[in-house]
Structure formats: structure tokens, C-alpha cells
Amino acid sequence: MVSIEVVRALVGSQFPQWAGLAVSRFASTGTDNVIFRLGEEFSVRLPLGDNGAGQIELERRWLPVLAPHLATAVPDQVAVGVPGLGFPYTWAVYRWLDGANPDGLDDLVPDLADFVRALRRIDATGGPAARFGGRGGSLRGRDVSEWIAQLAEDYDPGRLTAVWQADRDVEEWGGPPVWVHGDLHPANLLACDGRLRAVLDWSCLTIGDPAIDLMPAWLAMGPATRAEFRERVGPDAATWRRARAWAFSFGLGAFAFYRETNPYFGVMGKRAIDQVLADLA
């Protein structure tokens, strides 16, 4: 884990104008990066491995393109640091965004629906294309069998497999690729006074199938607000089912992989599984 001393030294050596600012670790549920507060105005984001390393450049390239079209704030990268002092990855300084991660999304449905619609309306020309089986790509390239096997003591594997295959195999997206965030859940959102303030962590940003950005309907909404979210966004029936499959896939992976090491995502994963199963009961 990256220490405060290393962060202070990196900032001081590469950005001496901020050398005197206080550095403190910011508690986060994230798995790819560690976040530090830098003074009152900034944060420092440092990747913990290869998965996080490419995210700095992705946000640097595309968030300035998307931000003017969105009513919610997005990360504003003000400086990029290079590896040094034993830290092996590119890292970045961002402007601090106020707000708190919401406990759920029921109160934020109107704002979240507006965000999803606004994002997909932005010109996607030249954007990073989704991978087959990756977020925003075809579900038919995604294999969840290992996660299902790991959850055999918690759920009937046959039931999980049937639910997954039924939604995975619906009609694929036939429209042009659209911008998708790809990882919408409460830990990547900031709220203030009951309104959506900011959308964070664009590491899964791509252009592809819009279904992926509907999965928060099962991750952190109840049945009534899920129906409201669907009505506000207006997906066709096949897109809604693909969205449910994405939520199910997220849930299976999060519960199988994180329930011991990262309880926040473990609990969210189990909730997603249970909400999908209840949806189909």
C-alpha cells in the first residue's frame, strides 16, 4: 500500500508548488487506485496495479470532451505525475469534488436517468470501442461459470445459469455505439442535498451498448424506483434485459470475489443477485 510519505515526496519532487500542502489518506472502497487528499482543493490518485495504470490517460483524453455536455461534475485532472521514488505507475492530481457516496440510489433516480441520457447523446466519433465480452460489449463473450460454481453453497447453480443464459442471449444492440460510463454504482457517485453532484472513476469508459449503464437499477434501487428509472431512460425490452444480465454478472463476480476481501462490493454483489432473482420470481 502506498504511504503518505511516498505521496508527499512524489508531490514535492514533481510539483513543488504544492509541496507544502497537507496530505491525508482518503478512505475508499476502490480496488484499482488509492486516493489521498492534498490540501483543501486537490486529491491525488495513484494506481495500485496495471488495471489502474491506463485509467489516468483515459480520463485525461476524454473527460474534457464529455464534461461540457453533462450537468453533473466529472473528475478534473490538473496534473499528471510520472513514476518515481519506487512508485512504478503514472499518477495524477485532480480537483477535489465535494459530496458523499449515497447509501442507495432511490432518491437520485431523476438525476441519474438524466445523466445516462445526456451521456449517450454525446457524439461518440473516435471513442474507445468496447471489447467483446467487456463492459459495453457483447454479453455473449462473457463467461460467469466460475463465479456461479464458487457460489454453489449460497445459490442453486442451475438456477443462476438459467437466469444468466436467458438474458445474455436476447437480441444484441443494433444501434450505433454510444458513450457509456460502464461502472455506475454508489461508490462512483457523489451526492449532496439529495442531488447527484458528480460521477467518478471513468476507468470503464467506452462506446458500445447502452445497456451497461442501466445496471444500477438492480445494484442499488428497489422495485418501484427501478421501474421509475426504466420509464425515465426509456430502453427497449431487449436493452432492459441485457442491462439485467450486466447487473447479474456484476453481482456474481462481486459476491464471489470480494465478499471476504472487500465487504462493500460483496454486499452490493449479493444484493444485485437477489434483486435479479426477485425480478424474475
C-alpha positions in Angstrom: 0.0 0.0 0.0 1.2 3.5 -0.9 2.2 5.5 2.2 1.6 9.2 3.0 5.3 9.8 3.0 5.7 8.5 -0.6 2.8 10.6 -1.8 4.2 13.7 -0.1 7.6 13.0 -1.6 6.2 12.5 -5.1 4.2 15.7 -5.0 7.1 17.7 -3.5 9.6 16.5 -6.1 7.4 16.8 -9.2 5.0 19.6 -8.3 6.9 21.8 -5.8 4.1 24.5 -5.9 2.0 22.0 -3.8 4.8 20.7 -1.6 3.6 22.5 1.5 0.0 21.2 1.3 -1.2 18.6 3.8 -1.5 15.0 2.7 -4.0 12.5 4.1 -5.3 9.2 3.1 -8.9 9.2 1.9 -11.0 6.1 2.8 -12.2 4.4 -0.4 -13.8 1.1 -1.4 -11.9 1.2 -4.7 -9.8 -1.7 -5.8 -7.7 -0.3 -8.6 -6.5 3.0 -7.1 -5.7 4.7 -3.8 -6.8 8.2 -3.1 -5.2 10.9 -1.0 -6.4 14.4 -0.1 -4.0 17.1 -1.0 -4.7 20.3 0.8 -8.3 21.6 0.5 -8.5 21.8 -3.3 -7.0 18.7 -4.6 -6.8 14.9 -4.5 -4.1 12.5 -5.6 -5.0 9.3 -7.4 -2.4 6.5 -7.6 -2.9 3.2 -9.4 -2.4 0.0 -7.3 -1.6 -2.1 -10.4 -1.7 -2.5 -14.1 -5.5 -2.3 -14.1 -5.4 1.3 -12.8 -2.4 2.4 -14.8 -4.3 3.1 -18.0 -7.1 4.9 -16.3 -5.2 8.2 -15.9 -4.7 8.6 -19.6 -8.2 7.6 -20.5 -9.7 10.3 -18.2 -7.1 12.8 -19.4 -8.1 12.2 -23.1 -11.8 12.0 -22.9 -13.3 13.7 -19.8 -12.6 17.2 -21.2 -14.6 16.2 -24.3 -17.6 14.9 -22.3 -17.7 17.3 -19.4 -19.3 20.3 -21.3 -22.3 18.1 -22.2 -23.0 16.9 -18.7 -24.9 18.6 -15.9 -23.0 16.6 -13.2 -19.4 17.2 -12.4 -16.7 14.8 -13.5 -13.1 14.5 -12.4 -10.9 17.4 -13.4 -7.3 16.3 -13.9 -4.9 19.2 -13.3 -1.6 17.5 -13.4 -0.1 14.1 -14.3 2.9 12.7 -12.4 5.4 10.1 -13.6 6.8 7.0 -11.8 9.4 7.8 -9.2 10.7 7.2 -5.7 9.9 3.5 -6.1 6.3 4.1 -7.2 6.1 2.4 -10.7 3.0 4.0 -12.3 1.8 7.2 -13.8 -0.4 9.1 -11.3 -2.5 12.2 -11.3 -3.7 15.2 -9.3 -7.4 16.2 -9.5 -9.5 19.0 -8.2 -11.4 17.9 -5.1 -15.1 17.3 -5.6 -17.4 17.8 -2.6 -20.2 15.3 -1.8 -20.6 11.8 -0.3 -21.3 8.4 -1.7 -25.0 7.7 -1.4 -26.2 4.7 0.5 -28.6 3.9 -2.3 -29.9 5.4 -5.5 -33.7 5.6 -4.9 -33.5 9.4 -4.3 -31.2 10.0 -7.2 -33.3 8.3 -10.0 -34.2 11.5 -11.9 -30.7 12.9 -11.9 -29.1 9.5 -12.7 -31.5 9.0 -15.6 -30.8 12.5 -16.9 -27.0 11.7 -16.7 -27.4 8.4 -18.6 -29.5 10.0 -21.4 -27.1 13.0 -21.7 -24.0 10.8 -21.9 -25.4 8.7 -24.7 -26.4 11.8 -26.7 -22.8 13.0 -27.0 -21.1 12.4 -30.3 -19.2 9.1 -30.0 -17.0 9.5 -33.1 -13.5 8.2 -32.4 -14.2 7.0 -28.9 -12.6 3.8 -27.5 -14.5 0.8 -28.7 -15.9 -1.8 -26.3 -14.2 -5.2 -26.2 -16.2 -8.4 -27.0 -17.4 -9.5 -23.6 -16.1 -6.3 -21.9 -18.2 -3.5 -20.4 -20.4 -2.1 -23.2 -19.6 -5.0 -25.5 -21.4 -8.2 -26.3 -22.6 -10.3 -23.4 -22.1 -13.4 -25.5 -18.4 -13.1 -25.0 -18.8 -13.2 -21.2 -18.3 -16.3 -19.1 -19.6 -16.3 -15.5 -19.5 -20.1 -14.9 -16.6 -19.9 -12.5 -18.4 -17.4 -10.3 -21.5 -19.5 -10.3 -19.5 -22.5 -9.2 -18.0 -20.6 -6.4 -21.5 -19.6 -5.1 -22.8 -23.2 -5.1 -23.3 -23.1 -1.3 -25.3 -19.9 -1.5 -27.4 -20.4 -4.6 -28.6 -23.2 -6.9 -26.1 -23.2 -9.8 -28.7 -24.5 -12.2 -31.0 -21.6 -11.4 -28.2 -19.0 -11.7 -27.1 -20.5 -15.0 -30.6 -20.4 -16.4 -31.2 -16.8 -15.4 -27.9 -15.7 -16.9 -28.3 -17.5 -20.2 -31.9 -16.3 -20.7 -30.9 -12.6 -20.5 -27.5 -13.0 -22.1 -28.9 -14.4 -25.3 -31.5 -11.8 -26.1 -31.3 -9.6 -29.2 -28.0 -7.7 -29.2 -27.7 -3.9 -29.6 -28.3 -2.9 -33.2 -27.8 0.8 -32.9 -24.6 2.9 -33.3 -22.2 2.7 -30.4 -22.9 5.3 -27.7 -20.8 6.6 -24.8 -21.2 4.6 -21.6 -19.6 5.1 -18.2 -19.6 1.3 -17.6 -19.3 1.3 -13.8 -22.3 3.2 -12.3 -22.8 2.3 -8.7 -22.9 4.3 -5.4 -19.2 4.2 -4.8 -18.6 6.1 -8.1 -21.2 8.7 -7.4 -21.2 11.8 -5.2 -24.5 13.3 -3.8 -25.2 16.4 -1.9 -28.6 17.6 -0.5 -30.4 14.7 -2.3 -29.0 15.6 -5.8 -26.4 13.9 -7.9 -23.3 16.0 -7.6 -20.6 14.1 -9.5 -19.8 10.9 -11.4 -16.4 9.5 -10.6 -14.0 6.8 -11.8 -14.3 6.6 -15.6 -12.0 3.7 -15.9 -14.6 1.6 -17.9 -15.4 4.5 -20.3 -16.1 3.2 -23.8 -18.5 3.4 -26.7 -20.9 0.5 -27.2 -24.2 -1.0 -25.9 -26.0 1.5 -23.6 -27.4 -1.4 -21.6 -24.4 -1.4 -19.2 -25.3 2.0 -17.8 -28.7 0.7 -16.7 -27.3 -2.0 -14.3 -27.6 0.3 -11.2 -31.3 -0.4 -11.4 -30.5 -3.7 -9.7 -27.4 -2.8 -7.8 -28.9 -0.1 -5.6 -32.6 0.5 -6.4 -35.8 -1.0 -5.1 -38.5 -2.4 -7.4 -40.5 0.9 -7.5 -37.6 3.1 -8.3 -36.2 0.6 -10.7 -39.5 0.9 -12.7 -39.2 4.7 -12.5 -35.6 4.6 -13.8 -36.7 2.4 -16.7 -39.5 4.8 -17.6 -37.3 7.9 -17.4 -34.5 6.4 -19.5 -36.8 4.6 -21.9 -34.9 1.5 -23.1 -36.5 -1.1 -25.3 -37.3 -4.5 -23.9 -34.1 -6.2 -25.1 -31.8 -3.5 -23.8 -33.5 -3.7 -20.4 -32.9 -7.5 -20.3 -29.3 -7.0 -21.3 -29.0 -4.5 -18.5 -30.3 -7.0 -16.1 -27.8 -9.5 -17.4 -25.0 -7.0 -16.8 -26.2 -6.4 -13.2 -26.3 -10.1 -12.7 -22.8 -10.6 -14.0 -21.6 -7.8 -11.8 -23.3 -9.3 -8.8 -22.0 -12.8 -9.4 -18.4 -11.5 -9.7 -18.5 -9.1 -6.8 -20.1 -11.6 -4.4 -17.8 -14.4 -5.4 -14.6 -12.4 -5.5 -15.0 -9.7 -2.9 -17.2 -10.9 0.0 -14.2 -11.6 2.2 -11.7 -9.0 1.0 -14.0 -6.0 0.2 -17.3 -6.4 2.0 -18.8 -3.2 0.4 -18.7 -4.8 -3.0 -19.6 -8.2 -1.6 -22.8 -6.9 -0.2 -23.6 -5.0 -3.3 -23.0 -8.1 -5.4 -25.3 -10.2 -3.3 -28.0 -7.5 -3.5 -27.7 -7.5 -7.3 -28.2 -11.3 -7.5 -31.1 -11.2 -5.1 -32.8 -8.3 -6.9 -32.5 -10.0 -10.3 -33.9 -13.3 -8.9 -36.7 -11.4 -7.3 -37.4 -9.6 -10.6 -38.0 -12.9 -12.2 -39.9 -14.7 -9.4 
